[in-house]
């Protein structure tokens, strides 16, 4: 005697191709937009700093900043598809955020080296000149900026993973009721 109510609940079906593609595009858009805003802010600061010394900045600086954000956004998604950083997800949240920032920062650095290597091949230069002609100071500065950008990015992404997407967005986007003294005895009732 079995009834429909005593049947085991059906497991939710794995998301289909369309749902995965939609989610990945949404993630890509969010990450790339965040990075584009940050890189354009750095480009604006650089242009203002150069103007102080009567050096004109390249007008394509913002375009390059946006392209760089799009490329790095895709590198992050590729790293996540490769499950890069997954082993650190069991650590405390602050450690997971910092370690993922470093891991993905190294991934971006490796892609930058690969980009320079391919650029040399396209222009007919010897591939061994990549490290000889590599501007270490500029690369270190970029790496520090990217690492600093990754910390809040991965903090948000880790909170989303731990809390769930709906709860995180509700915390950020929906109004919360005003706390009263009865909700928290430590609150003062004085105005």
C-alpha positions in Angstrom: 0.0 0.0 0.0 1.8 3.0 -1.2 0.4 6.4 -1.7 1.6 9.3 -3.6 2.4 11.2 -0.4 4.7 8.5 0.9 6.8 8.4 -2.3 10.3 9.8 -2.0 10.6 13.4 -3.1 11.9 13.8 -6.5 15.4 15.3 -6.7 15.6 18.6 -8.6 16.8 18.1 -12.1 20.2 19.5 -12.9 20.0 22.8 -14.7 19.8 22.6 -18.4 22.1 24.2 -20.9 20.0 27.3 -21.2 19.8 27.8 -17.4 23.6 27.3 -17.0 24.4 29.6 -19.9 22.1 32.3 -18.5 23.7 32.0 -15.0 27.2 32.1 -16.4 26.4 35.1 -18.6 24.9 36.9 -15.5 28.0 36.0 -13.5 30.3 37.2 -16.3 28.3 40.5 -16.7 28.5 41.2 -12.9 32.2 40.4 -12.6 33.2 42.3 -15.8 31.1 45.3 -14.9 32.7 45.5 -11.4 36.1 45.2 -12.9 35.4 47.7 -15.7 34.3 50.3 -13.2 37.3 49.7 -11.0 39.8 49.8 -14.0 38.2 52.9 -15.5 38.5 54.6 -12.1 42.2 53.7 -12.0 42.6 54.9 -15.6 40.9 58.2 -14.7 43.2 58.6 -11.7 46.2 57.9 -13.9 45.1 60.4 -16.5 44.6 63.1 -13.8 48.0 62.3 -12.4 49.6 62.6 -15.8 47.8 65.8 -16.5 49.4 67.3 -13.4 52.8 66.8 -15.1 51.6 68.0 -18.5 51.6 64.5 -20.1 48.5 63.7 -22.1 47.0 60.3 -21.6 45.9 58.1 -24.4 42.3 58.5 -25.3 41.9 54.8 -25.7 42.8 54.2 -22.0 39.2 53.6 -21.0 38.6 51.2 -23.9 41.6 49.2 -22.9 40.4 49.2 -19.3 37.0 47.8 -20.4 38.6 45.2 -22.6 40.9 44.2 -19.8 37.9 43.8 -17.5 36.1 41.6 -20.0 39.2 39.4 -20.5 39.8 39.1 -16.7 36.1 38.3 -16.2 36.4 35.4 -18.6 39.6 34.2 -17.0 37.8 34.1 -13.6 34.9 32.1 -15.1 37.3 29.7 -16.7 39.1 29.2 -13.4 35.8 28.5 -11.7 34.9 26.0 -14.4 38.2 24.3 -13.6 37.2 24.3 -9.9 40.2 26.4 -9.1 40.0 27.5 -5.5 37.3 24.9 -4.6 39.6 23.2 -2.0 39.8 26.4 0.1 36.0 26.6 0.4 36.0 24.6 3.7 38.2 27.1 5.4 36.8 30.1 7.4 35.3 32.7 5.1 38.0 35.3 5.4 40.6 32.7 4.5 38.6 31.4 1.6 38.3 35.0 0.3 42.0 35.8 0.7 43.2 32.5 -0.8 40.8 32.6 -3.8 41.9 36.2 -4.4 45.6 35.1 -4.5 44.9 32.0 -6.5 42.9 33.8 -9.1 45.4 36.7 -9.1 48.1 34.2 -10.0 45.8 32.8 -12.7 45.4 36.3 -14.2 49.2 36.8 -14.0 49.8 33.5 -15.9 47.3 34.5 -18.6 49.1 37.9 -18.8 52.4 36.0 -19.5 50.7 33.8 -22.0 49.2 36.9 -23.7 52.7 38.4 -24.0 54.1 35.2 -25.3 51.4 35.0 -28.0 52.0 38.7 -28.9 55.7 38.0 -29.4 54.8 35.1 -31.7 52.4 37.1 -33.8 54.9 39.9 -34.2 57.7 37.5 -35.2 59.8 38.1 -32.1 61.6 35.3 -30.4 59.4 33.8 -27.7 62.3 33.9 -25.2 62.2 37.6 -25.1 59.0 37.6 -23.1 60.7 37.7 -19.7 63.5 40.0 -20.9 61.2 42.7 -22.2 58.7 42.2 -19.4 58.1 45.4 -17.4 58.2 44.0 -13.9 57.3 47.2 -12.1 54.2 47.8 -14.2 53.2 44.1 -13.9 53.6 44.2 -10.1 51.5 47.3 -9.9 48.7 45.7 -12.0 48.9 42.6 -9.9 48.5 44.6 -6.7 45.5 46.4 -8.1 43.9 43.2 -9.3 44.5 41.5 -6.0 42.9 44.4 -4.2 40.0 44.3 -6.6 39.6 40.5 -6.1 39.2 40.7 -2.3 35.7 42.4 -2.3 34.7 40.5 -5.4 35.4 37.1 -3.9 34.0 38.2 -0.5 30.7 38.9 -2.3 30.9 35.6 -4.3 31.7 33.6 -1.2 28.9 35.1 0.8 26.6 34.2 -2.1 27.9 30.7 -2.1 27.4 30.3 1.7 24.1 32.2 2.2 22.5 31.5 -1.1 21.9 33.9 -3.9 18.3 34.9 -2.9 19.2 35.6 0.7 22.3 37.6 -0.2 20.4 39.7 -2.7 17.6 40.2 -0.2 20.1 41.5 2.4 21.6 43.9 -0.1 18.5 45.0 -2.1 15.4 44.8 0.1 14.6 47.3 2.8 14.9 45.9 6.3 12.6 46.9 9.2 13.9 49.4 11.6 15.4 47.8 14.8 13.7 48.6 18.0 14.9 48.4 21.6 12.8 45.2 22.2 14.6 43.6 19.2 18.0 44.4 20.7 18.2 45.3 24.4 21.5 47.0 23.9 19.9 49.7 21.7 19.2 53.0 23.4 15.7 54.3 23.2 17.0 57.9 23.3 16.7 60.0 20.1 
